Amino acid sequence: MADKAIPIKIDPDPLAPYAICPGWKVGDLIFLSGQAAISPEGAIVGADDFDAQLAQTFANIESVLAAAGSDLSRIVKVTIYLTDMGNFPKIVDARRQYFTPPYPADTIVEVRSLALPELMVEIDVIATI
């Protein structure tokens, strides 16, 4: 199966400075690296605004999935990392906004911090093509 692993490329790639591939296509599955509120040009979006960060995070997920030939409707699993579980109700609302039944499998955890101190949410996904 390793010979069928293909890196997903986007341009511009905001993760390149961190030596991270945006994601991989492996057979009919897509594995995305954690996406956060980093603009395509590499700037933090919404440093003090969870809603803006969540919107940018989903925009990034959509962008990488599109580059791989997929979309939000093909997501089967999400893992969500929050720096404040007080934002959990907004995550539930976002699930209804960005996904449709049957909803993806989901894991959500609170973490002390993310890769950059301004980030409040990071989401990684597994999707199909």
C-alpha positions as CSV (number, residue, x, y, z in Angstrom):
1,M,0.0,0.0,0.0
2,A,3.0,2.4,0.6
3,D,3.5,2.6,-3.2
4,K,0.0,4.1,-3.5
5,A,0.7,6.9,-0.9
6,I,0.6,10.3,-2.7
7,P,1.3,13.6,-0.9
8,I,-1.4,16.3,-1.3
9,K,0.0,19.5,-2.6
10,I,-1.5,23.0,-2.2
11,D,-0.2,26.3,-3.3
12,P,0.5,28.4,-1.3
13,D,1.2,25.8,1.4
14,P,1.0,27.5,4.9
15,L,2.4,24.3,6.5
16,A,5.6,24.2,4.4
17,P,7.6,26.3,6.9
18,Y,6.9,23.7,9.6
19,A,8.0,20.8,7.5
20,I,4.5,19.3,7.4
21,C,2.7,17.8,4.4
22,P,-0.9,19.0,4.2
23,G,-2.1,15.4,3.8
24,W,-1.7,12.1,2.0
25,K,-3.9,10.1,-0.3
26,V,-3.5,6.4,0.4
27,G,-5.6,4.3,-1.8
28,D,-9.2,5.6,-1.5
29,L,-8.5,7.3,1.8
30,I,-7.3,10.9,2.5
31,F,-5.4,11.7,5.8
32,L,-5.1,15.4,6.5
33,S,-2.6,16.9,8.8
34,G,-4.1,19.0,11.6
35,Q,-5.6,22.2,10.1
36,A,-5.8,25.4,12.1
37,A,-6.5,29.1,11.6
38,I,-3.5,29.8,9.4
39,S,-4.3,31.6,6.1
40,P,-2.9,30.3,2.9
41,E,-0.2,33.0,3.1
42,G,0.8,31.7,6.6
43,A,-0.8,34.4,8.9
44,I,-2.8,33.6,12.0
45,V,-6.5,34.3,11.5
46,G,-8.6,35.5,14.4
47,A,-6.0,35.5,17.1
48,D,-8.7,36.3,19.7
49,D,-11.8,35.1,17.9
50,F,-12.7,31.5,18.1
51,D,-15.4,31.7,15.5
52,A,-13.0,33.2,13.0
53,Q,-10.5,30.5,13.8
54,L,-13.1,27.8,13.3
55,A,-14.2,29.2,10.0
56,Q,-10.6,29.4,8.7
57,T,-9.9,25.9,9.9
58,F,-12.8,24.5,7.9
59,A,-11.8,26.6,4.9
60,N,-8.4,25.0,5.1
61,I,-9.9,21.5,5.4
62,E,-12.0,22.2,2.3
63,S,-9.0,23.5,0.4
64,V,-6.8,20.4,1.1
65,L,-9.7,18.0,0.5
66,A,-10.4,19.7,-2.9
67,A,-6.8,19.4,-3.9
68,A,-7.1,15.7,-3.2
69,G,-10.3,15.3,-5.2
70,S,-12.7,15.2,-2.2
71,D,-14.9,17.4,-0.1
72,L,-16.5,17.8,3.4
73,S,-19.2,15.3,2.6
74,R,-16.6,12.5,2.3
75,I,-15.2,13.0,5.8
76,V,-15.6,9.9,7.9
77,K,-13.5,10.8,11.0
78,V,-12.5,14.1,12.7
79,T,-10.3,14.7,15.7
80,I,-10.7,18.1,17.2
81,Y,-8.3,19.7,19.6
82,L,-9.5,22.7,21.7
83,T,-7.6,24.8,24.1
84,D,-10.8,25.6,25.9
85,M,-13.6,23.0,26.2
86,G,-15.9,25.9,26.9
87,N,-16.1,26.2,23.1
88,F,-17.6,22.7,22.8
89,P,-21.1,24.1,22.0
90,K,-19.7,26.0,19.0
91,I,-18.2,22.7,17.8
92,V,-21.6,21.1,18.0
93,D,-23.0,24.0,15.9
94,A,-20.1,23.7,13.5
95,R,-20.8,20.0,13.0
96,R,-24.3,20.8,11.9
97,Q,-23.1,23.6,9.7
98,Y,-20.3,21.8,7.9
99,F,-21.5,18.2,7.9
100,T,-24.8,16.3,7.2
101,P,-26.1,13.1,8.6
102,P,-24.7,10.6,9.0
103,Y,-22.1,12.7,10.8
104,P,-18.5,11.7,10.8
105,A,-17.0,9.7,13.7
106,D,-15.5,12.3,16.1
107,T,-13.0,12.6,18.9
108,I,-12.7,15.9,20.8
109,V,-10.1,16.7,23.4
110,E,-8.9,19.7,25.3
111,V,-5.2,20.4,25.2
112,R,-3.1,22.9,27.1
113,S,-1.8,24.5,23.9
114,L,-1.4,24.0,20.2
115,A,1.6,24.5,17.9
116,L,1.3,28.3,17.9
117,P,0.2,30.2,21.1
118,E,-2.6,32.1,19.3
119,L,-4.3,29.0,18.0
120,M,-7.5,27.8,19.8
121,V,-8.6,24.9,17.6
122,E,-7.0,22.3,15.3
123,I,-8.8,19.6,13.4
124,D,-7.5,16.6,11.5
125,V,-9.7,14.5,9.3
126,I,-9.9,11.2,7.4
127,A,-11.9,11.3,4.3
128,T,-12.6,9.1,1.2
129,I,-12.2,10.0,-2.4
